[in-house]
Amino acid sequence: MIDIEIEDEAWSAALPGAEALILASAQAALAGAGAVTILLADDDAVAELNQRFRGKAGPTNVLSFPAPANPEDHLGDIALAYGVCAREAAEQGKPLAHHLQHLVAHGVLHLLGYDHLTEAEAEEMEALERRLLADLGVPDPYA
């Protein structure tokens, strides 16, 4: 199950099909592995989460919060900051839709235990992201 909450209407204004994009990306990354909740928020809400849970000031593009083991098989929660994501997409010359799908897949992979702390981990995670996104028709986000 994938729950999507759109807290910041800027997401809906910029991407009327945001929910469908998120579902496709999350389902591809999850491959039936469990449930997630995805929050589309504004920068202030994500900055608050970032400070509260990571001790870091300011917003970031995506945050993943793994859930403890539970009988519902809920893997965790993901939050995305509209302003950061929109700015990054514009700076990178890519559609916001593609950037959103990349960050959702990235967040879900974190919930599945993938990370990018070492070069080897980063290569493995990025290869998975490339494959998942290619299957969705999204160009290589690292090209």
Phi and psi in degrees as a GROMACS rama.xvg file:
@    title "Ramachandran Plot"
@    xaxis  label "Phi"
@    yaxis  label "Psi"
@TYPE xy
-125.351  114.316  ILE-2
-97.6817  132.869  ASP-3
-121.571  129.519  ILE-4
-123.179  122.327  GLU-5
-102.973  103.908  ILE-6
-89.5988  -34.3293  GLU-7
-105.666  114.395  ASP-8
-64.4848  -12.7537  GLU-9
-59.7865  -33.4524  ALA-10
-61.4782  -47.3393  TRP-11
-66.7076  -37.1204  SER-12
-66.3662  -42.3222  ALA-13
-78.808  -34.5513  ALA-14
-135.001  84.4258  LEU-15
-55.7239  -26.0602  PRO-16
-99.6519  25.0756  GLY-17
-56.0679  -41.6121  ALA-18
-61.9865  -42.4052  GLU-19
-65.1364  -39.5669  ALA-20
-63.1902  -44.1923  LEU-21
-63.7875  -46.3772  ILE-22
-58.0758  -45.7135  LEU-23
-61.9399  -46.4341  ALA-24
-68.1952  -45.4757  SER-25
-65.6615  -42.2539  ALA-26
-63.242  -40.2631  GLN-27
-63.1723  -43.68  ALA-28
-72.8978  -37.5287  ALA-29
-72.048  -39.0623  LEU-30
47.8153  43.2611  ALA-31
77.6731  12.9455  GLY-32
-77.4668  -15.0125  ALA-33
161.16  -165.688  GLY-34
-112.447  149.979  ALA-35
-140.018  158.426  VAL-36
-118.837  132.312  THR-37
-121.61  126.08  ILE-38
-110.711  123.936  LEU-39
-98.6914  107.38  LEU-40
-120.754  179.643  ALA-41
-93.5895  173.133  ASP-42
-60.9316  -38.4936  ASP-43
-63.6237  -41.7172  ASP-44
-65.2431  -41.7909  ALA-45
-71.6468  -34.7912  VAL-46
-61.6827  -40.5048  ALA-47
-64.0754  -44.007  GLU-48
-63.7033  -41.8942  LEU-49
-61.9656  -42.6453  ASN-50
-69.5125  -45.5691  GLN-51
-65.5283  -43.4404  ARG-52
-102.071  -21.3201  PHE-53
-118.588  -7.76875  ARG-54
68.2749  24.1655  GLY-55
-115.858  134.884  LYS-56
-78.3441  145.278  ALA-57
88.3314  164.852  GLY-58
-80.2364  160.015  PRO-59
-132.887  167.491  THR-60
-66.4661  -48.6531  ASN-61
-141.995  140.54  VAL-62
-124.079  139.247  LEU-63
-119.241  133.723  SER-64
-123.215  96.9069  PHE-65
-62.7946  140.527  PRO-66
-91.2339  150.866  ALA-67
-67.0407  162.064  PRO-68
-52.3522  137.764  ALA-69
-153.008  154.304  ASN-70
-68.6776  -18.3045  PRO-71
-83.0557  -5.22518  GLU-72
59.2528  35.5295  ASP-73
-79.9141  116.544  HIS-74
-76.6115  -30.6436  LEU-75
149.942  -166.06  GLY-76
-123.609  151.349  ASP-77
-130.156  137.096  ILE-78
-126.057  136.618  ALA-79
-124.211  138.154  LEU-80
-97.0253  118.842  ALA-81
-57.2097  -53.096  TYR-82
-59.3037  -44.5819  GLY-83
-63.8305  -46.906  VAL-84
-63.9578  -43.6848  CYS-85
-64.3622  -42.2486  ALA-86
-63.922  -45.6428  ARG-87
-61.6595  -44.3534  GLU-88
-59.3355  -45.321  ALA-89
-63.5801  -44.6254  ALA-90
-63.1763  -33.935  GLU-91
-89.9599  -1.47048  GLN-92
65.7773  37.6577  GLY-93
-127.917  155.474  LYS-94
-64.145  143.381  PRO-95
-57.2116  -35.7453  LEU-96
-58.8993  -44.3856  ALA-97
-67.0646  -40.1705  HIS-98
-65.1031  -41.5684  HIS-99
-59.9744  -46.9339  LEU-100
-63.1225  -38.573  GLN-101
-62.7193  -48.0716  HIS-102
-68.4669  -32.8317  LEU-103
-65.5618  -47.1597  VAL-104
-60.0298  -42.9864  ALA-105
-59.6791  -47.2573  HIS-106
-63.0903  -42.2011  GLY-107
-64.4659  -41.7592  VAL-108
-60.7636  -36.9457  LEU-109
-60.0921  -43.3415  HIS-110
-64.4371  -25.4976  LEU-111
-85.9004  0.409912  LEU-112
103.778  0.353165  GLY-113
-80.3124  151.733  TYR-114
-148.448  177.659  ASP-115
-139.372  38.4008  HIS-116
-75.7145  -30.7946  LEU-117
-113.9  164.842  THR-118
-61.6968  -40.0227  GLU-119
-64.9329  -42.7044  ALA-120
-63.2747  -42.9833  GLU-121
-62.1867  -43.2965  ALA-122
-62.0224  -43.0316  GLU-123
-64.5221  -45.9391  GLU-124
-65.9757  -44.0428  MET-125
-64.806  -36.6782  GLU-126
-63.4665  -41.7383  ALA-127
-63.5889  -44.073  LEU-128
-60.0788  -45.7129  GLU-129
-58.2448  -44.7882  ARG-130
-65.7627  -46.5022  ARG-131
-60.3837  -45.9282  LEU-132
-69.235  -37.3712  LEU-133
-60.6467  -39.6202  ALA-134
-64.2859  -23.4512  ASP-135
-94.578  0.705619  LEU-136
81.0705  19.1278  GLY-137
-100.305  128.562  VAL-138
-61.6741  159.615  PRO-139
-53.7634  116.016  ASP-140
-71.6727  -13.1684  PRO-141
-101.429  0.194185  TYR-142
